[in-house]
Each structure stands twice: as structure tokens, then as C-alpha cells.
Amino acid sequence: MRLELRRAGIWLGLAAVMALVVILIQPILVILAGLVFASMLDGGVRLLGRYLKIGRGWRLLIVVVLTVLFIGLTVYKTGAGIVIQFQQLQATLTVQFDRLSHWAAAQGFLPGADDLKGLAQQAMGSVGKLTSWIGTALGAITTLFMIMVIGLFVAMEPKLYDRGLQWMVPSDQRAEFAITLERMAKQLRRLLAGRLAGMAFEGLFMWLALALAGIPMALVLGIITGMLAFIPNIGAFISGVLMISVGFSAGMDKGLLAILIYFGVQTFDGWVVIPLVAKKTVDLPPALTLSTQILFSTLFGILGLALADPLTAMIKVAMERNSERAMETSPAPAPNPPRRRRTRAKKA
């Protein structure tokens, strides 16, 4: 009876843990985002350590000051502009899809105009969610502040929190857990370094190309493109739709130039920048990346979409380490016994 009660307690405990995870998923995602931000700070501290032989605290202070200046400048330049542009984008897409539906119905391609309009409204659901999320500026700023505070505290003393996580693991598994945790942190730093490099490239080149083409709000569009480049595939699509909509609002020639600039930068980024960055960082399969982004965005919203790639990279490292450990602990196959050669008896 004692054994059965223990088993029942384990199952009830697992069910309670799963229920708590479902209920507390948003705070858990905020904590995970803070750990990702701490990894970014730690990567900057390690990079400065190669060139500046000063204490870790001073290097962290330099990284934090530069990060705060960048975020403050971005919010100052694009804070109200992002909301207005996404509202204009949603209205522009609604009008364009309405016109397209009426044209398709007039040509006999569709039995009615409501079909394509309904599909358009479904396709614009993600844009509407993003617009509503950006509209709640107070909640977004509070969440961002909490993420930065958590990341800053973790980056100040990473070994302290590393030991705390190891204490939560059984003593006979702590050494293996420490190895896996170190590999996950290294992989996360490499992934974020590659993403930051891609963000800087896309934002800078998009701003320069749009400015040379005379498209309005080139700086704002460049900053938005660079920020959305943190989320591959989906971020590039959102920034492209926004850029092309702004281009066509200034005229047909500007819209065509915006399309050419978008495909030119994305093609160069996909064929040159991403392969070069992937050699030095984490190379996740595109289908796996897109699948996890769709899954996490559906389950957890915009924050889950932003954390899809880091979580996928860490899960991949854990699974690879588990496979390596299984191969190390598995008994080696016994060598085959040597085969005896048959010799013919010599005739007397």
C-alpha cells in the first residue's frame, strides 16, 4: 500500500506541475526571456574581455550602458511611429484585399467577394495581434523592464545561479547536468551573436537602400527590419509587407523600388550572410525553425514567437548530449573471434 501511494503521489505531482506550467506560462516565458537577455549580456562581456583587460563588472557596465542607449534611441525614434505604421498597414491590406476580392468576383474567379475577404482577415490575424500587443505600451514596457532586470542580475553573477540550478538536480546527476548546462549556454551565446549580426546587417543595408531610393521613413523602416530580423522567416515577411506598403503609399515607382530592395537584401542575406554566420554559430534547419515558430506563437503569443529559436537550440543541445551519453554508457560490442584458416592436409 505504501508503494502504491508513492506511485500515486508521483503521478499527482506530475499533474500538478503540468497544471502550474499551463497557468504560469507567461511568467515562465518572461523568466526565460530574462535568461536569453542575460546570455546576450554575457556574450558581450566575454567579447570585451578579449580586448579590454579589466574586471567583469566594468565590462558588464559598458555593455549595459550601450544597450540602454540603443533601446532608448530606438524607442525615441520609433515608439509612436510603429503603432501608426502597423495601423496604416492593417487598413491598407484590408483595402487591397477588398479590391482584389471584388476584381476576382467580377472576373468569375470566385463565386463571391466574401470568400477572399474572409481569407484576408484570417491572414491578417497575426498582424492584428501584433498591433494590439504594441498598442498596450504600458504592459510591453513593464515586461521589457522585468526581462532586463532579470537578465542583469543573472549576468552579474552567473555562477551563483548556475550552482543554484545544479542544487535542484539529484547529486548523482549534477556533473552531467553541469556539462549540459555549459553547452546550452555556449550554444545560446553563439545563436544570439549570429542573430545580432544578421539584425545589424539587415537594418543598416535596408536603411541605406531605402534612403538612396527616396522612400519615406527609411530610418524607421531600417530599425524595424533590424529588430524583426531576430525572428527569422516571419520577421522578414512582416518587415517586407510593411516596407512595400509604405513604398506604394508614396507612389507606384517607390513601391516597385521597395519590392526590388526587399528581395535584393533578403537574397543577399540568405545566400551570403546567413551561410557565413551559420558556420560560426548555430545552424538550425529552416523547416524545424519555422515549425517551432508557428507552434510557439500559437501557444504562447508574441513572446513565445521571439523565444522559439533559443528554446529550440537549447532543446537540441540537451538531446544531443543525451545521445552522446547513451553511446558512452552503452557496452561496446564484443569483437568477433578470429576465423580459423582451413589448411589442406599434405599428401604423404
C-alpha positions in Angstrom: 0.0 0.0 0.0 2.9 2.4 0.8 4.4 1.7 -2.6 1.1 2.3 -4.4 0.6 5.5 -2.5 4.1 6.7 -3.5 3.3 6.0 -7.2 0.0 7.8 -7.0 1.8 10.7 -5.3 4.3 10.9 -8.2 1.5 10.9 -10.8 -0.5 13.6 -8.9 2.7 15.6 -8.5 3.4 15.5 -12.3 -0.2 16.5 -13.0 0.1 19.4 -10.6 3.4 20.5 -12.1 1.9 20.5 -15.6 -1.1 22.4 -14.4 1.1 25.1 -12.8 3.2 25.3 -16.0 0.0 26.0 -18.0 -1.3 28.5 -15.6 2.1 30.3 -15.1 3.3 30.1 -18.7 3.5 33.9 -19.1 5.8 34.5 -16.1 7.9 31.4 -17.1 8.3 32.9 -20.6 9.4 36.3 -19.0 12.0 34.4 -16.9 13.2 32.6 -20.0 13.4 35.9 -21.9 15.5 37.3 -19.0 17.9 34.3 -19.3 18.2 34.9 -23.0 18.9 38.6 -22.3 21.5 37.6 -19.7 23.2 35.4 -22.3 23.4 38.3 -24.6 25.0 40.4 -21.9 27.4 37.6 -21.0 28.4 37.3 -24.7 29.2 41.0 -24.8 31.2 40.8 -21.6 33.2 37.8 -22.9 33.8 39.7 -26.2 35.0 42.8 -24.4 37.3 40.6 -22.3 39.3 39.7 -25.4 40.3 43.3 -25.9 39.9 45.0 -22.5 41.8 43.6 -19.6 39.5 45.0 -16.9 37.2 43.4 -14.4 34.0 41.7 -15.3 31.9 44.3 -13.5 33.3 47.2 -15.6 32.8 45.2 -18.8 29.2 44.5 -17.9 28.7 48.2 -17.1 29.9 49.1 -20.6 27.6 46.6 -22.2 24.6 47.7 -20.2 25.2 51.4 -20.9 25.5 50.7 -24.7 22.3 48.5 -24.6 20.3 51.1 -22.7 21.4 53.8 -25.1 20.4 51.7 -28.1 17.0 50.8 -26.7 16.3 54.4 -25.6 17.2 55.7 -29.0 15.1 53.1 -30.8 12.1 53.8 -28.6 12.5 57.6 -29.1 12.8 57.3 -32.9 10.1 54.6 -33.5 7.9 54.5 -30.4 4.8 56.1 -31.7 5.7 55.5 -35.4 5.5 51.7 -35.1 1.9 51.8 -33.8 0.8 54.3 -36.5 2.5 52.3 -39.2 1.0 49.0 -38.2 -2.4 50.6 -38.1 -1.9 52.0 -41.5 -0.6 48.6 -42.7 -3.7 46.8 -41.4 -6.0 49.4 -43.1 -4.0 49.3 -46.3 -4.1 45.5 -46.5 -7.9 45.5 -45.8 -8.5 47.9 -48.7 -6.2 46.0 -51.1 -7.7 42.6 -50.3 -11.2 44.1 -50.7 -10.3 45.5 -54.1 -8.7 42.1 -55.1 -11.8 40.2 -54.0 -14.2 42.4 -56.0 -11.9 42.1 -59.1 -11.7 38.3 -58.7 -15.5 38.1 -58.3 -16.1 40.3 -61.4 -13.8 38.1 -63.5 -15.6 35.0 -62.3 -12.6 33.5 -60.4 -14.7 33.4 -57.2 -18.4 32.8 -56.6 -18.4 35.8 -54.3 -16.2 38.5 -52.8 -16.7 37.5 -49.3 -14.5 34.3 -49.6 -11.3 36.1 -50.4 -12.1 38.8 -47.9 -12.6 36.2 -45.2 -9.2 34.6 -46.1 -7.6 38.0 -45.9 -9.0 38.7 -42.5 -7.7 35.3 -41.3 -4.2 36.0 -42.8 -4.2 39.4 -41.2 -4.9 37.9 -37.7 -1.2 37.8 -36.8 -0.7 41.4 -37.9 -3.7 42.4 -35.8 -2.4 40.6 -32.7 0.9 42.3 -33.2 -0.7 45.7 -33.5 -2.8 45.1 -30.4 0.2 43.9 -28.4 2.2 47.0 -29.4 -0.8 49.2 -28.5 -0.6 48.1 -24.9 2.5 50.1 -24.4 2.4 50.1 -20.6 2.3 46.3 -20.4 5.1 45.9 -23.0 7.3 48.4 -21.2 6.7 46.7 -17.9 7.5 43.3 -19.3 10.6 44.6 -21.0 11.8 46.2 -17.8 11.3 42.9 -15.9 13.2 41.0 -18.6 16.1 43.4 -18.4 16.3 43.3 -14.6 16.3 39.5 -14.5 18.9 39.4 -17.2 21.1 42.0 -15.5 21.0 40.1 -12.2 21.9 36.8 -13.8 24.7 38.4 -15.9 26.2 39.9 -12.8 26.8 36.6 -11.0 26.1 33.7 -13.5 28.0 31.1 -11.4 25.7 31.7 -8.4 22.6 30.9 -10.5 24.4 28.0 -12.1 25.1 26.4 -8.8 21.5 27.0 -7.7 20.2 25.1 -10.8 22.6 22.3 -10.0 21.3 22.0 -6.5 17.8 21.3 -7.8 19.2 18.2 -9.6 19.9 14.9 -7.8 23.5 14.7 -6.6 24.5 11.8 -8.9 23.3 13.7 -11.9 24.9 17.1 -11.2 28.1 16.6 -13.1 26.3 15.6 -16.2 23.8 18.5 -15.8 26.6 20.9 -15.4 28.1 19.8 -18.7 24.8 20.0 -20.5 24.1 23.5 -19.0 27.5 24.8 -20.1 26.9 23.5 -23.7 23.5 25.1 -23.7 24.8 28.4 -22.6 27.6 28.3 -25.2 25.2 27.4 -28.0 22.8 30.1 -26.9 25.6 32.7 -27.0 26.6 31.7 -30.5 23.0 31.7 -31.7 22.4 35.2 -30.3 25.7 36.5 -31.7 24.6 35.3 -35.1 21.2 36.9 -34.8 22.6 40.2 -33.7 25.0 40.2 -36.7 22.1 39.5 -39.0 20.0 42.2 -37.4 22.7 44.8 -37.8 23.3 43.8 -41.5 19.6 43.9 -42.5 18.8 47.0 -40.6 21.8 49.0 -41.9 21.6 47.9 -45.5 17.8 48.4 -45.6 18.1 51.9 -44.2 20.8 52.9 -46.7 19.0 51.3 -49.7 15.6 52.9 -48.8 17.2 56.3 -48.2 19.0 56.2 -51.5 15.8 55.2 -53.3 13.9 58.2 -51.6 11.3 56.0 -49.8 9.8 57.8 -46.8 10.7 56.8 -43.2 13.8 54.9 -44.3 15.5 55.1 -40.9 12.4 53.9 -39.1 11.9 51.0 -41.6 15.6 50.1 -41.2 15.3 49.9 -37.5 12.1 47.9 -37.6 13.6 45.5 -40.2 16.7 45.0 -38.0 14.6 44.3 -34.9 12.3 41.9 -36.7 15.3 40.1 -38.1 15.7 38.5 -34.6 12.7 36.3 -35.7 13.7 34.6 -39.0 11.1 33.9 -41.7 8.1 35.5 -40.0 10.0 38.7 -39.1 11.3 39.1 -42.7 7.7 38.7 -44.0 6.3 41.3 -41.6 9.0 43.9 -42.4 8.7 43.3 -46.1 4.9 43.8 -46.1 5.4 47.0 -44.0 8.1 48.3 -46.3 6.2 47.6 -49.5 3.0 49.2 -48.1 4.9 52.4 -47.2 6.6 52.4 -50.6 3.3 52.2 -52.5 1.8 54.9 -50.3 4.4 57.2 -51.9 3.7 56.1 -55.5 3.9 53.2 -57.9 7.6 53.7 -58.7 8.5 53.9 -55.0 6.5 50.7 -54.4 8.4 48.8 -57.1 11.7 50.1 -55.8 10.7 48.9 -52.3 10.0 45.4 -53.7 13.3 45.3 -55.5 15.2 46.4 -52.4 13.4 43.9 -50.2 14.1 40.9 -52.4 17.7 42.1 -53.1 18.6 42.5 -49.5 16.8 39.2 -48.5 18.5 37.3 -51.3 22.0 38.6 -50.4 21.3 37.9 -46.7 20.0 34.3 -47.5 22.8 33.3 -49.8 25.8 35.1 -48.4 25.3 36.4 -44.8 23.3 33.5 -43.3 25.7 30.8 -44.6 28.7 32.7 -43.3 27.1 33.3 -39.9 25.9 29.7 -39.7 29.5 28.4 -40.0 30.4 30.2 -36.8 27.1 29.9 -34.9 24.2 27.5 -34.7 22.7 26.2 -37.9 19.1 25.2 -37.3 17.2 23.5 -40.1 14.8 26.0 -41.7 11.7 23.7 -41.5 12.3 23.0 -37.8 12.7 26.7 -37.2 9.5 27.7 -38.9 7.6 24.8 -37.3 8.6 25.8 -33.8 7.8 29.4 -34.5 4.3 28.5 -35.7 3.8 26.2 -32.7 5.2 28.7 -30.0 3.4 31.7 -31.5 0.1 29.8 -31.5 0.5 28.5 -27.9 2.3 31.5 -26.2 1.8 34.5 -28.4 4.4 37.1 -29.5 6.8 36.3 -26.6 6.7 32.6 -27.5 7.5 33.5 -31.1 10.5 35.5 -30.1 11.8 32.7 -27.8 11.1 29.9 -30.3 14.6 29.7 -31.7 16.6 30.0 -28.5 14.5 27.3 -26.8 14.8 25.0 -29.9 18.6 25.4 -29.8 18.8 24.5 -26.1 16.5 21.5 -26.5 18.7 20.4 -29.4 21.8 20.6 -27.3 20.2 18.6 -24.5 19.0 15.9 -26.9 22.5 15.7 -28.5 24.1 15.4 -25.1 21.7 12.7 -24.1 22.5 10.8 -27.2 26.3 11.1 -26.6 25.9 9.9 -23.0 23.8 6.9 -24.2 26.6 6.0 -26.6 29.3 6.4 -23.9 27.5 4.2 -21.4 26.4 1.5 -23.8 28.6 -1.6 -23.7 31.0 -1.9 -26.6 30.2 -4.8 -29.0 32.3 -7.9 -28.4 35.0 -8.3 -31.1 34.4 -11.2 -33.5 36.6 -14.2 -32.8 39.3 -14.8 -35.4 38.4 -17.2 -38.1 40.5 -20.2 -38.4 42.0 -20.9 -41.7 41.5 -24.2 -43.2 44.6 -25.9 -44.4 44.6 -28.8 -46.7 46.5 -31.9 -45.4 49.5 -32.6 -47.4 49.6 -35.9 -49.2 52.3 -38.2 -47.9 
